[in-house]
Structure formats: C-alpha cells, structure tokens
Amino acid sequence: MPLLRERVVLPTGGYEVVFYRPIFLLASYLQMSDYYPFFLMNGLLLFIYFAVSVVISISAKLFKKKGI
C-alpha cells in the first residue's frame, strides 16, 4: 500500500512533511476507537481491490478470446 503524505504549515513560516503507512493509521484508528475512518479506509481498499480484480478478469477474457 502506498504511503500517505501530510504537509503541515508551521507557525514560524516553514512546513513539515509527514509520511504515514496506511496499516499504522488503521491500527491507530482501532486503538482510538475511531471507527468511521477505519471503516472508510477499509471500504476504499476493498472497492479498489474488487475494481482491479474485475478489470483484470475482463482483460484476461478479452486476451483469451483474441488468442494473444
């Protein structure tokens, strides 16, 4: 899974960039009992997984039909 990036503007005028691993965020949401973002991230991951699976299965059927 990709890293999530957050850019925060500091009061002194600069900014700080922080990288989060999604598995760390999921574990943090569970520890804080903050279930809405936890289920939102899981739902998004499942949607992406199923969408990619459908695209791969359709393209495999098309390639098999064409004989490539």
CORKA-V891649 format. One line per field, one symbol per residue. phi: phi as a letter, one per 40 degrees, with the letter a starting at -180 (. if undefined). psi: psi as a letter, one per 30 degrees, with the letter a starting at -180 (. if undefined). burial: b if it has 16 or more other ideal C-beta (glycine too) atoms within 10 Angstrom, else e. A space follows every 10 residues. Layout:
phi = ???
psi = ???
burial = ???
This chain:
phi = .cccbbbbcc cchcabbbbb cdcccccccc ccfbcccccc cccccccccc cccccccccc ccccccgc
psi = klkkkkjkkl fffalkkkkk keeeeeeeee efhjfefeee eeeeeeeeee eeeeeeeeee eeeeefg.
burial = eeeeeeeeee eeeeeeeeee eeeeebeebe eeeeeeebee beeeeeeeee eeeeeeeeee eeeeeeee
